[in-house]
Amino acid sequence: MIVVDKIVDNLADSRPEDRLREAIVTGRFQPSERLVENDLTRVLGVGRSAVRTALARLEHEGLVEHEGLVARHAALRATPEDVEHLRAILAEMRRRLDAGDLLGASDENAVLHRTLLEISAHATAARLIATLKCQLVRFQYRTIMLPGRSERSFGEHKAIVDAVAAGDADGAQTAMRTHLSHVAEALRGVAQ
């Protein structure tokens, strides 16, 4: 069941797919959360046809159906060289955190996510992330400055890399979903 306050209020005049996209990207919907057409018609205040169109567009972008697969695919495809590269990025992130360089660590965060995407070779996810890049960068810098978030984020990234290194597709996907849900939680805290 979808909770009404999960839809972004400040986008009330936007197209249904824009409102749904924003709700997904900002974590108001969790990975693998079921989007029920009847609930969406009520929450969005539009007809079934508009909801179907919105869902079809988001599915075409890969946001609805394929979210959370990048880490899974990376775990299945990573070579030893890929794992070494991921661990080097993680080490640089750690070095920057230890030096108090939160923005530099945030930059390494982006490099890590981009590298996971490249390793995954998931074309749909690549298209989606390219369309959302401006929003993602804005969120990335907002969350790293929250007290304690940088250390938690580092631990989450380490769990993702460890699962990818072990070839554990389920573990990588779970670790990524956990990370994204914590990012969404942090963003909700910033917005309040």
N, C-alpha and C positions, 0 to 999 in steps of 0.2 A: 504494500500500500504506500502510495506516495504522500508525503506530508506537504500540505499546501505551502508552508514557508520555505520549502526547498527551492522553489522557483524564484529567480531573481526579481525582486520588486521593481528595481529601477529600470528594468527593461520591459515594462508592461506594454509599451507601445511598439515593441520590436516584433519581428516575425517569430512564429512559434519555434522554428528551428534555431534561431539566434538565442532565444531564451533557454531552450533545452541545452544547446551547446555550452552556454555560459554556466548553467547549473552543473553540467558534467565536468567541465574544465576546472571549476572552482571547488569541486568536491562535494557539492550539495547532493549529488548522487554518488554512491560508492561503486567501485569496480564490481561488476557482476550483479549490480542491483537491477532487479527486473522492472522494466518500464511498461506499465499496463496502460493500454490505449484508453480505456474508459476513464481511468484516473486522470490521465493527461488531458483529456477533453474538458473535464471538470476544472482542473487546476489552471489550465491555460485559457479557459473560456472560449474555446474554438470548437468547431465541428470535427467529427472523426476523419473527414477527408483531409483537413489541414494537419491533423496529428499524424496521419499516415504519410503525408508528403514530407513533414518534418523528419519523421523517423527514417524514411527512405533516403533523404538527403544526408542525414547523419550517418546512416549505414554506409552510404557511398563514400563518405569521408573516412570511414573506418572507426568513427568515434563510438558508435553504439555497439556494434558487433565484435569488434576486434581489440577493444581497449585492454591493456595489460599484457599483450602478447610479446612485446619487444624483449623483455627479460627472458621469457620462455624460449623464444627463438635464438636469442644470443647464447643461452646455455646449451642448446642443441648444436650450435654451429661453431662455437669458439674453439680456435686452435690454441696450442700452447703459447704462440706468439701473441695472440689476442689477449690471453689471460695475463701474460707478462706486461702488456701495455696497460691493461686495466689496473693492475696492481701498482704500476708506476704512477698512474694518475692519482690513485688513492694515496700513495706515499706523498706526492706533491701536495695534495689536499691537506694531509696531516701536517706537513711541514708548515704550510701557510697558517693553519689553525694555531699551531704551537707558537708561531710568530705574532699572533694576534691580527693577522691579515684576513679578516672575515670576507671582504669583497674578493680578494684573490682566491680564497677557498671556494667562494660561490662561483667564480669563473671556472675553477677546476670541476665543480659540480656539473656545470653545463658541458664541459668537455667529456666527463664520464658518461652522461646521458647520451650525448651525441655519438660517442664511441660504441655504446651498447646498441644504439639504433643502427649504426653501420654494420656491426657484427651480425645483428639479427637479419639483415637484408630483407626486412619486412616492408615492402613497397607501400602498402596502404598506410601503415603507421608513419612512414617517412613523409608521405603527402600530407597527412593530418598535422603532424608536428610542424611542418614548414608553414602551414596556414596559421598556426597558433603561436608561432615563434615570438612575436612581440609581446603577447600576453604572458607567455611562459617566463621570459626574461624579467618582466616587471615583477612577477610573483617570486621568482628566485631571489631577487635582491630584498624583497620585503620580508621574507621568512628568515634569512640568514642572520638578520640583526636582532631577532627576538632572543631574549636571555635564555641560554641553555639549548637553543635549537640547533646551533652549529654542531655540538657534540652528539646530540641525538641523531642528527642527519648523517654525520660521519659513520656512526654505528649502523645505521640503516643501509648506507651505501656499501659498507664493508660486507654486510650480510648478503646483499645482492651479488657483489663480486665473488664472494666465497661460493655461493650457489652456482654461479656461472662457471667458475673454475672447476667445480666438482661435476659439471654436466648435469646438475639437478634442475631440470626444467620446472617441475612443480615448485621446488623450493625457491627458485629465482622469481617465478611469477608471484608467489606468495610474498616474498621479501619486497618486491616492487610494489605490490598492492598495499602492503603495510606502510611502506615509505610514502606513497601517494596519499594514503588516508591521513597520515600524520601531517603532511604538508597542507592538505585541505583543512585539517583541524587548526593548524597554526594560522592559516589565512583567515578562517572564520574568527579566530581570536583577535587578529589585527583589525578586522572590519568592525568589531563591536566597540 
